[in-house]
Amino acid sequence: MDLEKLHHLFYPKSIAIVGASTNPLKPGGQPLAALLSAGYPGKLFPINPRYTEINGLECYPNLKAVETKIDLAIIAVPAQDVPGVLQECGETGVKTAIIFSSGFAETGEAGKKLQEELLAVAQNYGLRFAGPNCLGIVNAPAKVMANFAVSHHPEKVIKENAYAFISQSGGFGTITYAEAQKQGLGAQILVSTGNAADLDFTTFLEYIVRHTGVKAVAAYLEGVKDGKRFAQVADEALAKGIPLIILKVGKHQVAAQAARSHTGSMVGDDDIYQGFFFQKGIIRVNSVEEMLPLLSLFADGKLPQGNRIGILSSSGGGSVYLADLCTDAGLEVVKLAPETCRKLQENLPAFITAGNPVDLTSHAMMEEGILKNALEAVLADPAVDLVLVYFNVAGEPTRQIIGQLEATYRKASKPILCIGWSHNEEDHLLAQELMRKAGIPHTLQVEHGVKALASLAHYSRHRRTLLESQEAPRLSPGTGNPAVEFLSGLGYKELSEREAKKLLELYGIPVAREEVARSPEEAVAIANSIGYPVALKVLSPDILHKTEAGGVMLNLQSPEAIAAAYDQIMTNARSFKPEARLDGVLVAEMIPPGRELILGIKADPTFGNCVLVGMGGIFVEVMRDFAAGIPPLSQEEAASLLRRLKGYPLLEAFRNQGPADLDSLLAVLRQLSRLALDLEGKIQELEINPLIVGEQGQGVKAADALILLK
C-alpha cells in the first residue's frame, strides 16, 4: 500500500471530531480536550449538530459545512451511523479516519456485515481508516492525541522517542503506555488497531519502521493476517536495527483443522509463531514487567558485543542467586581479568576476594567511591560485555549511591541495568525515582532484569548472525516446478508412500531402495535383487498409518518369511479397512541404524507452508521436541532449526557414536524448504518419518513418507 497516506493519520494538519462532546470523559470529548491541552498546532473542527461551539471552537453540523480540507476525521458516533459518516468523509475529501465506535465484527454476523460496508465505502474513495472499535492513536512529537484513553503527555520524558507501541488490545496498550511513562520512557507512537478492518497491525508496523525514528517497537499481538508481509517488515526492522519486542498471546489455541501426521498434529499456531520470531530476531516477552526494562535498555542504544556479564552485588547471597539466574538465562558469568581483580582489591574491604560476581558488601553503600570505582573497573574489563548492579539503599546515602551510578552510567559504552532495593519503603521509592530521573535502566524484579539483559545480549548476537545469513546465497530454485508437474497427473488427495517418495527424489532427498510387489513371488524376487534383510509395507493411499493396520513387517531374512509376510499384510489391511485401495506392498531395504528424525511441511493459514523438524520416537510424541521455520531456509537458518531441538546433543559425538552427518541433514532441510515453496497452496501436510541420519559421511535416507494434498 501507499504508506504516504498514513502521514495524514500521524501528522494531520487538520482534524475533525465527528460526534464531538463537551464532556471530556466521553469518547467524543476526550480527544478534543487532549488535543487542545497538548498544544496541537493544526486546525480542529468539532462536528455535532447539537452545538455551535465547544471549548471555544466553532462546532459544525456536519463535515460538508467545513470549508477546509480535512486530513483526519475522528469518528465517535453510534455504529449504525458510521457508514453514513464515512460516506461523507469520502465525498468531502477526508484523507484518513479513526473509528472509535464499537458494534461491528466483534459482535457477530450483523456487525460483520456493517464492517464490510465500511470497508467498501473507504475503498471506493481511497480513504484509509483505523478501527473500528479502537481507542485511537497518539503521536507525541506531533502532539496528536487522537484517542480517548491517553489524555496527556508526561511532564518530563527522560528518553525521547524510546519506542512505539502497537496493540491489538486498546486497554492493554493504554496500561503499557502508562507504565512506561512512569519509567520516563517516551512513546513516540501509540496505536490501538481495534478490529483492523482496513489498517492492520502489519501496516502500522511497516509505517513506523520506515517513517519514524523510534529506537524499538513494542507490541501486544493476538495474530496477523498476512504472515509473508509480516516477514518482510520484520526483515526490514532487523536490517535497520529496530528491535521488535512482542507480547504474543493465544499460546494454547488449538489448530482449526485436525492434522493427520505426527508433525501436523503436534505443531500448533503458537509453535509456528515461535519459530517465526526466532528466525526474524523478534524478542518475545510474557509480561509488561519484562518489556519495560528491555525498552529502557534499547533506548540507550548500547548493544553488547557478547553475552559475558559482570555482576556487582551488595549481598553475598544475592551474588550467588544472580549468578545462577544469569547462567540459566544464557549469560556467561565470566572470569575477570587479573588487572580488574587488582583494581577491585584496591577498593574493596580486605576481607573480600575479588571475583565475579563482585561482592561489594554493605561497605559500598556507606563509603563513598567504592561502588563507583568497582563499577568502572568491571566496565573496563575487555571480557565483560554488560553489567548488572544489585544494591540496597538506606537513609541519607541513597542520593550519594545513585549519584555514583549516574556518573558512571553516563560515561559507559556498555549496557548497565540496576536493581535497587531497601527495607524502608521511603528509601526504596526514592531510589527508583532517582534512577528514573537519571535515565538509568532499572527494574524492581530481579528475574525481569536478568531476562532483559539476556534478551538484549541474544538480540545483539542473533541479529549479526541473521544479517550474515541473509547475505549468504540462497538455495537455487532450479527450473520449473517439479512438484506441481509431478502431482498434476494424480487425481486424489492422498499419495501412497511410493508416490510420496518419488516426489522427494525429484528434490534430491535420498529415500530407501524399494520396489512395488503385487504378489508374494514378486516380493521374493525384489528382495533377492535388493539383498536381505528387507521390510514389507502395505501400499495404499487410503492407509496412512501402516503400523496401526498391521501393514508393516521388518527385518525379513528369507524368501519363505517374505512370502508369508506378504499374505499376512494383505489380510491385515483388508480387515483394517475393507474399502481401502490396495496397490500391493513395498519391498524396501533395511536401512542401517542411525539417528532418527521427523521432517515435515505444514500448511499454516498465516505463514503458508512451514518446515518442521523434530527428534524421532518418543522425543516428538512425548517431549514435543520440534522446531518450525519459514521457507526459504538459508544454511544458517536450517542449522538453527536443529540447534533449537532439545535432543540436538544426540546429533553430536557421544560415547561410541560419531557425530551425525549434519551436512547431509542440512541439505535435506533446505531441499524440503524449496519443496514447501513449490507446493504453496497445494499441500496440507508432508511427513518424512523417520529420516535415518548416519554418522558423518554416511548420508541420510527417508525410510517412510506421507503427503496429504489440499
N, C-alpha and C positions, 0 to 999 in steps of 0.2 A: 504494500500500500504506500501511498504518498505520505510519508511521515511529516512533511512540511505542514500539512493541515493541522497537526497536533500543536503547532506553535500557537494557534489561535485558542487552544484549550488551556495551555500552560502559561502563555504570555498574552492574554487578551488585552486589547486596547479599549474595549468596551464590553460591559457585562449587563445583561438584562436578567432580573429575577422575576420569573413568572409565578404568580402566587405569593408575591411579597407580603409580609406581615409586619405590623407594628410591634408584635411580641417577639423579643429576641430569643425566646426559648423555643419557638416553633421553627420547623424546617424552612419556612419561607421568610423567617425573620432573622435567624442567626447569621446566615451568610452576609446579609446586608449590613448588620451591625458589626460583624467581624471585619468586613472589607473596609468600612469606614474607620474602625479603630486601628487597623493595621496601616492605614495611610495608602490604600490602593491608589495609584496615580492615574488610572484610566477613568472613563466615564461610566456612571452607574445609572441604570434605568429600572426602577421598581415598576412592576406590571401587576395591577389589580384594579378592576373597575369599581371596587368599593371605596377606594381612597383617591384623593387628589394630591396628597403629599405624605411622605413617610421619611422620618429622620431628616427633615429639611430638604428632601429631594422631591422634585415633581414626580407624581405617580401617574402612569399612563393606563388607559383601559385595556389596551392590547398592544401587541408588537407592531401592528400596522400604523399605530399612532406615533411611533418613534421614527423620526426622520433620519437619525444617524444609523449607519450600518453596524450591526451587532456581531462581534467576534464569538461571544459565548453567551448562551442562554441557560440559566439555571431554572429547572422546571420542578416546581413543588406544588402540584395540583393533584386532585384525585385521579386514580388510574384511568377511569373511563374518559377523562378529559385530555389525557396526554396525547393521543393520536392527533386530535384537532390542533393542539398547541404546536406539535412537531410539524404538522402541515403548514401552519402559519410561519414557523421558523423557515421552512423551505421557501415559501412564497416571498418572504421579506429578505432573503439572502443571508440569514444567520449561518455562520460557518460551523460552529460546534455547539454541543449541548451536553448538559449533565442532568440526568433524570433521577431525582430523589425518590419519586413516587414508587410505592410497592403495590402488589396486587397483580403481578404478571406471571411469568413461567413458574415462579416459586410456589404459586397457589394451586396449580392444576391445569387441566386441559383448556378451560376458558381463558385463563390468564396467559397460557402459552400462545393461543391464537391472537390475543391482544398484543403480545410482544412481537409476534411475527408481523403484525400490522405496522408497528413502529419501524421495524427494520425496512419494510417495503417503502414506507414514506421517506425515510432517510436516504435510502439508495436512489430513489427517484430524483432527489435534489442534490446528491453528492454531499450530504450532511453527515458528519461523524458525531457519535454521542457515546457517553459513558453511562453505564447503568442498563436498565432501570434498577430500582431497589438498591441504590448505593448511597454512601454517605458523602461522596464527592471527592474533591482533591484539594491539596494545599501545595502551593509553590512559594516557599518562604522568600527567596530573593526578589521575586516579582510582587510580593505582598498580595498574592492571590489566595484568598480564603474562601474558596468555592465549595464549601461543605457545611454540614450542620452538626459537627461533632467537636471540632477544634476551634475554639473561639478566639484564641490569642497566641502570639509567639512568646517564647520565654524572654524575660527582660535582658538576659545576657547569655549568649551562646559561646561556649569555650572553644568548640571545634566546628567551624563553619562548614557547611556542605559535606558533613561527615558521611551521609548516606541518603538513599531514597528508600522508601518502604512501599511495597505493593501488597495489598491484602485482598484476598477473596472473602474475607470477613470484615465488615466495617467496624464492628465493635472491637475485634481483636487488634485491628490496625490502630485504632484510637488509643487503646490501652498501651500498646508498644510505644507509640509516639509520645505519650505522656511520661512513661517510664524513662525513655531516652532523654526527654527534656530535663528530668531530674538529674541526669548524669552530665548535663551540659553539652549533649550531642545535638548538633543542628541537623535536622532532617530537611534537605533541600526540597524534597518532594514526598508527599504522602498521597497514595492513590487507593481508593476503595473501588473495586471493579464491579461489585454488585452482580447482577445476572449476566453481565458481559454480552449482551445481545449483539453489540457492534464491536466496540473496542474491547479486546480481551487482554488477558494477562500478558501474553507474549508481545502484543503490540505495544503496550505500555513499557514493557521491559526494553524492547528494541529502541523506542524513542529515548528512554533515559540513558541507555548505554551510548547512543550515538550523539545525543544533543545536550547533555548536561555534564557538569564537572564533578559529579559525586565520586567519592572515594570507594564506595561499596554500595551494593543493592541488597536490602533485606526483604524477605517476603514471607507471607503466610499463604500456603498453596494447598488447595484441595486437588487440583488436576488441571492439565492444559488440554486444549482441543487438538492442536497440531504439533505432535512431538518433533517432527522433522524441522519445522520452523523454529521451535524452541531450541533445537540443537544448533542451528545456525547462529542464533542470537547468543547462546551460551559460548560458542566458539569465539565470537566477536568480543564478548566481555573478557574472556580468558586472554585473548591477544592484547587487549588494552590494559590488562592488569586491574580490572574492576571485579573484585570477588563477589560472587553471588552466595548469599547466606540464607538458606531456605528452611523454614519450619514446615515440613510436609506432613499433613495429617491424612488419615484414612488408611493406616498401615494394614488393618485387618479386614479390609473389604475382600470378599471372595470374587473370583473371576466370574464374569457374566455367563460364560459358556463352560460347561464341564469339559475338561480335557480328557483324552483317552490314552495319551502316552505318559510315561513317568515324568519326563521333563515338563510336559504341558500341564499336568495336574499339580506338580509341586510348585511351579512358579506363578505367583500372583502379581497383580498390578504393582504393588509396592516394591516387589523384588526387581521389577523392570526399572522403576524409577531409581531405586538404589544403585543399580548398575549404571544407569544413565548419569546420575550425579557424580559417581566416581570417575567415569570416563570423561566428563566435561569439567572436572575440577570444582564442582559445586559443593559448598560446605553445607552439610545437613545438621541442624540443631534440633533439640527436642523441647526447648522452652525459651521464653523471653530472657530468663536469667542467664542462659548460655549465650544468647545472641548479643546482649549489651556489651559485655567486656570485649567480645570479638570486634564489634563495631568501633569501640574506643581504640583498640589496637590498630585496626586498619586505618582509622582516621589519622594516626600518627604517620603513616606512610613508611614505617620501618619494617621491612621484611627480613627475617633471619636467613642466614646462609645455610643453616642446617638445623638439626633438632637437638643440639647439645645445650643443656640447660645448667645454669648456675643458680643455686638456691641459698638464700640468706634467711635465717630464722632466729628470732629471739627466744625460741623454745627448743630445748634439746629433743624432747619427744616429738614436737611438731616437725623437726628436721627429718626424723625417720619416717614419719607419716607422709610428708611431702615427697620424699624420695621414692616411696612405694607408689604413690599416686602418679607421679611423673613417669616412672618406668612403665606402669600399667597403661598409661596413655600413649606410649610410644616415644617418649622423650628420653634422651640419654643423659643420665646424671654423670657428667664427665669428670675425669680426674683433672684437677687444676695443675697448671704449670708450676715448677719449682719457684719461679720468680713471683708468681701470685701468692703462693704459700708464704714466702718470705715477707712480702708486704703485709699480709694478714697477721702474721705473728708479731710484727712490729706494732700493730694497732689493737690486737685483741688481748684480753687478760692472759696472763702467763699460764694459767691452768687449762687453757683451751688449745686443742690441737687443730691446726688449720687444715681444712679439707672441704669437700663438697658433699653434702650441704655445709654451709658455714654457720656454726653455732655462735651467734652473736652474744648470747646470754642477756640477762636483763641490764648488764652494764651499758650496752649500746643505747638503751633507752634513757639512760641517766647521764652519761658522759658525752659531751658534745664532740662530734667529729668521728666517733667510732663507726657509726652506720655509714656516713658519707665516704670515709676512707676505704672501708671494706667493700662497699658497692662499687666504687671506682676501680678498685683492684680487680674485682671479678669481671667487670665490664671490659677491662683492658686485656684480659686473658684471651689469646687468639683461639683457644679451644672452646670458648663459650660463645654461643650464638644468641641466646636470650636469657633473661633473668627473672626470677620470681622472688619477691621480698615479702616475708611473712613476719609481722611485728605486732607487739602490743603497745598501747599508749596509756598513760595515766597522768592526769593533772597538768601542771604548767609545761612540762617538757613536750607536750603534744605538738604545739606550734613549732618548736625547735626541730623536732623529728621530721615533720612534714616539710619544713624549710630545707633540711638537708636532702631529703628525697627530691624535692623540686629542683634544687640547684644541679644535682647530678643528672636528673631526668632531662633537663633542658639541653645538656651537652652530649647526651648519649646518642650513639648512632644505632644501638641495638635495642630491640624491644624490651620493655620493663613492665611488669604487672605487679601491683601491690595489693596485699590483703592486710588491712589494719584492723585490730580488734581491741576491745577493752572491757573489763568487768563493770566499768562505770558507763551507764547509758549516755550521759552528757559528753564524756570524753570520746566515746565511740562515734556519736553523731558529729562531733567537731572534727574528728579525723577524716570522716567521709566527706564532709563539706570542704575542708581544706584541700583534699586531694582533687575533688571535683573542680574547685576554682583554679587549681594549678594545672588541670588538664591531664593529671597522671592517670593512666588506665588502672582501674581498681575494681574490686568486686567484694561482696560480703561473704560469698560461699567459696570455700577452698576448692571443692570439686569443680565448680564452674570456672574458676580461674585457671586451674591446671588444664582443663579441657580446652579453654580458649587458646592458651599458649600452644597446646598440641595441635589444634586446628590451624593456627597461624603458621606453625612450622611445616605442617603437612602441605598446606596450600602453597607455600613458597617453593618447596621442593617439587611437589607434584606438578605445579604449573610449568616449571622449567622442563620437566620430563615430557609433559604433554605437548608443549610447543615444539620440542625437538622431534617428537613423534610425528606431529603434523607436517613437519618439513621433510620427513623421510618419504621416499616414493611409495605410493600405494600399490596394492596388488593390481596388475593389469587386468582390465575387464575382459580381454580377449575379443574375439569376433562373434557376432551373432548372440543368440540366447539359447544355449544348448538345452536348458531345462524346458523351456516352452516348446521348442521344436520336438523334444522327446515326448512330452506329455500330450501334444496336440492330437495324437492318434488314439489316445486312451479314452474310453467312454464312460469310465466310472471314477468314483471319488477316492477309493481306497486301493492303493497299489499293493501287489504281492511283494514279498520280501525280495524276490529276484528282480522285479521291475525297479524297486527302490534302490537296489544295489547297482543296477545298470546306470541309473541316474547319477549315483555317487561317482561311479567310474568316469563318467563324462567330465567330471571336475577334478580328476586326478586323485580321488580319495581311494586308497587301497582297500580292497574287500577280499574276503576269504575265497579261495578257489572252490568253485562249486558248479554243479550241473543239475538239470532237472531230469528226474526219472519218473516214468509213468507206469512202471511195472517193477516187481521185485528183481527181474532179470536185468533190466536197465540199471537199477540201483547197484547191483553187484558189479556190472561192467564198468560203471563210472568209478566205483570205489577202487577197482583194480587199476584204473588209469591214474587216479589221484594219489593212491597209496594209503595204506592203513596207518592209524585208525581214522575213522570218519564219523561224522554226525549226520543224522537224518532229521529233517524238519518238514512238517506239513507245509504245502504251498497253497495258500488260498488268500484272496483279497478280503474274504469275509471272516477270517480268523486272525486277529491281530496279535493277541497274546497266546502264542502257540503252546507254551508250557501248561497253561490252565486247561487247555483242551487235550492234554496228553499227546501233543503233537511233536515232541522232541525226544530223540534218543541219541545219547552221546557215547563217544569212545568205543565205537563198534569195531571189532578186531578181525572178523571173519565173514566170508560170503554167507554162511548159514545165519549168523547174527543179523546181517543186513536184511536178508530176505524176510526173516521173522519180524524185524523191526518195521519194515515197510508195511506189512499186513496189519500189524498192531496199530500203527499210526493212523492208517486209513479207517480202521474200525473205530478208534477213539474219536477221530474227527467227525465221522458220521453220527456217532452217538451224542457228541457235544453240541453239534449244530447241524441238524439234518438238511437244512436248506442251503448250506454253505457250498460255494463253488470249489471243487477240489481239482487242482491242476497237477496233482502228483506230489512228489516230495523233492526237496533239495538234498543232494548228497554233497556234503561240504567237508573240506579238510578240517582236522582238529588243530586249531591254532595253538602253538606253544604257550604256556602260561606267561603272564606278564601283568602289568598294572592294568586294571580295568577302569575305564571312564565311560561316562554317558555324555554324548554330544547331541545337541538338538537345535531346532529352529521353532519358534513360536510366533504366531501372528498376534501382535498386540494392537488393540484399537487406537492407541495413541501414537506409538512409535513405529508401527509397521512390524516387519519381520525382525525378530531379535535372535541373537545367537546365544545358546546356553551351553555351559559345561559343568559337569559335576563328577565327583568321585563315584565309582560304581558300587554295586552291592548295597550294604546297609547304610553307607555314607549318605546316599541321596534320599533313601526312603526313611531312615530313622533320624539322621542328623541334619537333613535338608542341606547338604553341603554342595552348593552350586553357586554359580555366578552368571550374570547376564550382561551382554554387551550389545551395542547398536552398530550394525554394519554401515560402511566397510570398516574392517579392523586393520589397523597397522600392525607391524610386527610387535611393537611395544604394547599396544592395546591388547593383542592376543595373549602376550606374556603376562600382562597384569590380571587378565581373567583367571589364569592359572594360579597366580600368586595369592589371589583372594580366597582360594579354597582352603578350608581348614585342613584338608588332607594333603595339601601341597608338599609337605616334607616327605610324604611317601613316594614322591616322584624323584627325590634326591637319593644319593647313595646311602644304603642302610645295611649294616651287618654284612651278609654275604651277597647282597644285591648291588649291582652297579647302578648308576643314575639312569633314569628313563630317557628314551630317545626324544628329548624335548624339541629338537629341530623338526623332526617329522610330525610331531603332535601340533606344533605351531603352524606348520604348513597346512595341515588338515583344517585347523580352526579358521585360517584365512580363506581357504577354498570354500569352506562352509559359509563364510561371510559373503563371498561372492554369489554362491548359490542362493542365499537368503535374499539378496537384492534381485537376482534374476527371477525369483519366484514371488516377488512382491505382489500381493493381491490374489495369488493363485493357490497358496498353500495355507493350511490350517496348522499342521504340526509336522515336524520331522524329528525322528529319533534314531540315533546310532547307539545301540545298546546290546553288548558292550563294544567299545573300541579297545582292542587289546594293544597296549603300548609295550614294545620290547625294550630291552636295555639299549644304551646309546649305540647307534649304528645298525640296530636290528629292525628299525621301522615300526610301522603301526598297521593294523588291519581292522576293518569293520566286520565283526562277527555276525551282526544282525542289524536290520534297518527297517524302519516303519515310516511311511509317508501318508498323510491324510490331506487331500486336496479340498479346496473350498467348493 
